Amino acid sequence: MLFIPHYGKFEKENDMKNIKLLVLSSLFLSSVAWGTDNENWSAQSTEKQFEQTSVVIYKASNGNQDNVQSMTPNAQSKTATNTSNKKDTQAKTLTVRPEAKSSNQEFWIFDAWVEFFRDDDRDGYFNHFSVEFDADTEYSSADVYARLYLGIDEVFKEYHTTSNFSIYSDNSNDSFVVESELLNGFPPSEYEVLIELYDAYNDQLVAVYDGNSDADLYLLSLESKEYESTQVVLVTEHGGSVSLWGLLLLPILLITRQYRKA
């Protein structure tokens, strides 16, 4: 329910101007908060390849990733007998866009797709989505893993590290799907997905794929579940001040409610 006192026309115009200023301020604060190192975030994901789906895997910025299991079959691959599967699963933050060091182009990502599933409050920002990507190699087969990030303004926060999985030359049927739910720490915004591909044999970064590589990974309307809201209540008083909580809720209010005519 939205309660708005009946002011005169001049007072209402001034209130609208003040609200617009507060919205701009809150958006600025959100941008600043996204880049802070002490902010926590978390997500849970499942993985799928060759119709095999993993258990739910939980990842948080303040802890290691849980329930990580290799999906690598017993195949004759470049790294099948040497993969240790002891990679660091601690969530990372990137402030510089990475570059793969592989000069002989042994690995690359051919394509990627994003699919959206759930937007609980129907504000256009989704908390449940998937990223599917097709990684290729010059070898007949190889074992790899990937780190997936969400970024705003060149700050990327990792929300999932995949298990080790096998890829087969330039086969398009070995694509890998990560289906994720953002739990907290991702405010409503237009995000970019960045994928780092690693050789599971030596943990070397061998390929990078992002919004510069594929427009499908750019300007994704996402938010975590704590920003999903079906109702906002705002009570204002003439001449009163707006609290910090009101400042943070104003963008959602303006999206989900319209000013009631006097």
C-alpha positions in Angstrom: 0.0 0.0 0.0 1.3 3.5 -0.9 0.2 6.4 1.3 0.8 9.9 -0.1 -0.5 13.1 1.6 -2.3 15.6 -0.5 -0.1 18.6 -1.0 -0.5 21.6 -3.2 0.8 21.5 -6.8 4.0 23.4 -6.0 4.8 21.2 -3.0 4.2 18.0 -5.1 6.5 19.2 -7.8 9.2 19.9 -5.2 8.7 16.5 -3.7 9.1 14.8 -7.1 12.4 16.7 -7.7 13.7 15.6 -4.3 12.8 12.0 -5.0 14.6 12.1 -8.3 17.7 13.4 -6.6 17.4 10.7 -3.9 17.1 8.0 -6.6 20.3 9.2 -8.3 22.1 9.3 -5.0 20.9 5.8 -4.1 22.1 4.4 -7.5 25.5 6.1 -6.9 25.7 4.5 -3.5 24.8 1.1 -4.9 27.6 1.4 -7.5 30.1 2.4 -4.8 29.0 -0.5 -2.5 29.4 -3.0 -5.4 33.1 -2.2 -5.5 33.8 -2.5 -1.8 36.0 -5.5 -0.7 34.0 -6.2 2.5 30.7 -6.9 0.9 29.5 -10.5 1.1 27.7 -12.3 -1.7 26.6 -15.9 -2.4 24.9 -18.0 -5.0 23.9 -21.6 -5.5 24.2 -23.5 -8.8 23.9 -26.8 -10.6 26.0 -28.1 -13.5 25.0 -30.1 -16.5 26.9 -31.8 -19.3 25.8 -34.7 -21.5 22.4 -34.9 -19.6 24.3 -35.4 -16.3 23.3 -32.9 -13.7 25.2 -32.2 -10.5 24.0 -31.7 -6.9 23.4 -28.1 -5.8 26.7 -26.3 -5.3 26.9 -23.3 -2.9 29.5 -20.6 -3.2 30.0 -17.5 -1.0 32.5 -14.7 -0.9 33.5 -15.5 2.7 34.0 -19.2 2.3 35.0 -22.0 0.0 32.6 -23.6 -2.5 30.7 -26.6 -1.1 29.8 -29.9 -2.8 32.4 -29.7 -5.6 32.6 -33.0 -7.5 34.3 -33.9 -10.7 32.1 -34.6 -13.7 35.0 -35.9 -15.7 34.2 -39.4 -17.2 36.9 -42.1 -17.6 38.0 -40.9 -21.0 41.3 -41.0 -22.8 42.1 -37.3 -22.5 45.2 -35.1 -22.4 44.8 -34.7 -18.6 42.6 -37.6 -17.5 45.4 -39.3 -15.5 46.9 -36.2 -14.1 44.0 -34.1 -12.9 44.3 -33.5 -9.1 41.0 -31.6 -8.7 42.5 -29.5 -5.8 41.9 -26.1 -7.4 41.2 -23.1 -5.1 37.4 -22.7 -4.8 37.6 -19.5 -2.8 35.4 -16.8 -4.5 37.5 -14.1 -6.2 37.1 -10.5 -7.1 38.7 -9.2 -10.3 39.4 -5.5 -10.8 41.4 -6.0 -14.0 40.0 -7.9 -16.9 42.1 -11.0 -17.3 43.9 -12.2 -20.4 44.8 -15.8 -21.2 48.5 -16.5 -21.5 48.2 -19.4 -24.0 50.0 -18.2 -27.1 49.5 -21.4 -29.2 45.7 -21.3 -28.9 45.3 -24.8 -27.5 41.9 -23.9 -25.9 39.2 -21.4 -26.7 35.5 -20.8 -26.0 33.5 -20.9 -29.2 30.1 -19.6 -28.0 28.0 -18.9 -24.9 24.2 -18.4 -24.2 22.2 -17.0 -21.3 18.7 -18.1 -20.3 16.5 -16.4 -17.7 14.1 -18.3 -15.5 12.6 -16.4 -12.6 11.8 -12.9 -11.6 9.7 -13.1 -8.5 8.6 -9.5 -8.2 8.3 -9.0 -12.0 10.5 -5.9 -12.0 12.6 -7.0 -15.0 15.5 -8.2 -12.9 16.0 -12.0 -12.6 17.6 -14.0 -9.7 17.5 -17.4 -11.5 19.4 -17.9 -14.8 21.8 -20.1 -16.6 25.0 -19.7 -18.6 25.8 -22.3 -21.3 29.2 -22.3 -23.0 31.0 -24.4 -25.6 34.7 -24.8 -25.0 37.0 -26.3 -27.6 40.5 -27.6 -27.8 43.1 -28.5 -30.4 43.5 -31.9 -28.7 41.2 -34.8 -29.2 40.0 -34.4 -25.6 41.1 -32.5 -22.5 40.0 -31.8 -19.0 39.2 -28.3 -18.0 37.2 -26.2 -15.4 35.8 -22.7 -15.5 35.3 -19.7 -13.2 32.2 -17.6 -13.8 31.9 -14.0 -12.7 29.3 -11.2 -12.7 30.6 -7.7 -13.3 29.7 -4.0 -13.1 32.0 -1.2 -14.1 35.0 -3.5 -14.5 34.6 -5.1 -11.1 33.9 -8.8 -11.4 32.7 -11.1 -8.6 33.0 -14.8 -8.9 29.7 -16.7 -8.3 30.7 -20.2 -9.4 33.7 -22.5 -10.0 32.8 -25.5 -12.1 34.0 -29.1 -11.4 36.5 -30.6 -13.8 34.9 -31.6 -17.1 36.0 -33.0 -20.4 35.8 -31.3 -23.8 36.4 -33.0 -27.2 38.1 -31.1 -30.0 35.6 -28.7 -31.6 32.6 -30.9 -30.8 29.5 -28.7 -30.2 27.7 -31.4 -28.2 30.0 -31.1 -25.2 28.7 -27.7 -24.0 28.6 -27.0 -20.3 25.6 -25.5 -18.5 25.7 -23.7 -15.1 22.2 -22.8 -13.7 22.4 -20.4 -10.8 20.3 -18.6 -8.2 21.8 -15.4 -6.8 21.1 -15.5 -3.1 22.5 -12.2 -1.8 25.0 -9.4 -2.5 24.0 -8.6 -6.1 21.9 -5.4 -6.3 19.5 -4.8 -9.3 21.7 -3.8 -12.3 22.8 -4.7 -15.8 25.6 -7.2 -15.4 28.3 -8.7 -17.6 29.2 -12.4 -17.4 32.9 -13.2 -17.6 34.2 -16.8 -18.0 37.7 -17.9 -17.3 38.7 -21.4 -18.7 41.5 -23.3 -17.0 43.5 -26.4 -18.0 42.7 -28.9 -15.2 46.2 -30.5 -15.6 48.2 -27.4 -14.4 45.5 -24.8 -13.4 46.7 -22.5 -16.2 44.3 -19.9 -17.5 43.9 -20.8 -21.1 40.8 -18.8 -22.4 38.7 -15.8 -21.4 35.2 -15.1 -22.7 33.1 -12.0 -21.8 30.8 -9.3 -23.1 33.5 -8.0 -25.4 33.6 -11.5 -27.0 29.9 -12.1 -27.1 27.0 -9.6 -26.7 24.9 -12.4 -25.2 27.0 -12.0 -22.0 26.5 -8.2 -21.7 23.7 -6.1 -20.1 22.0 -8.9 -18.2 19.2 -7.7 -15.9 19.9 -9.5 -12.6 19.5 -9.2 -8.9 19.9 -11.5 -5.9 16.9 -12.9 -3.9 17.0 -10.3 -1.1 16.1 -7.6 -3.6 13.0 -9.5 -4.8 10.0 -7.7 -3.2 6.3 -7.8 -4.0 5.2 -4.8 -1.9 6.8 -1.6 -0.7 5.3 0.6 2.0 6.4 4.2 2.2 4.8 6.8 4.6 6.0 10.4 4.2 5.2 13.5 6.2 5.3 17.0 4.9 8.6 18.7 5.9 10.0 15.4 7.2 13.3 13.8 6.3 13.9 10.6 4.4 15.8 7.9 6.3 18.6 5.8 4.9 16.3 2.8 4.4 13.9 5.0 2.5 16.8 6.1 0.3 17.7 2.6 -0.6 14.1 1.5 -1.3 13.3 4.4 -3.6 14.5 2.8 -6.8 12.3 -0.2 -6.2 9.4 2.1 -5.2 9.6 4.1 -8.4 9.8 0.9 -10.5 6.9 -0.9 -8.8 4.6 2.0 -7.9 3.4 5.1 -9.7 2.6 8.4 -8.0 -1.1 8.6 -7.2 -2.8 11.6 -8.5 -4.3 14.0 -6.0 
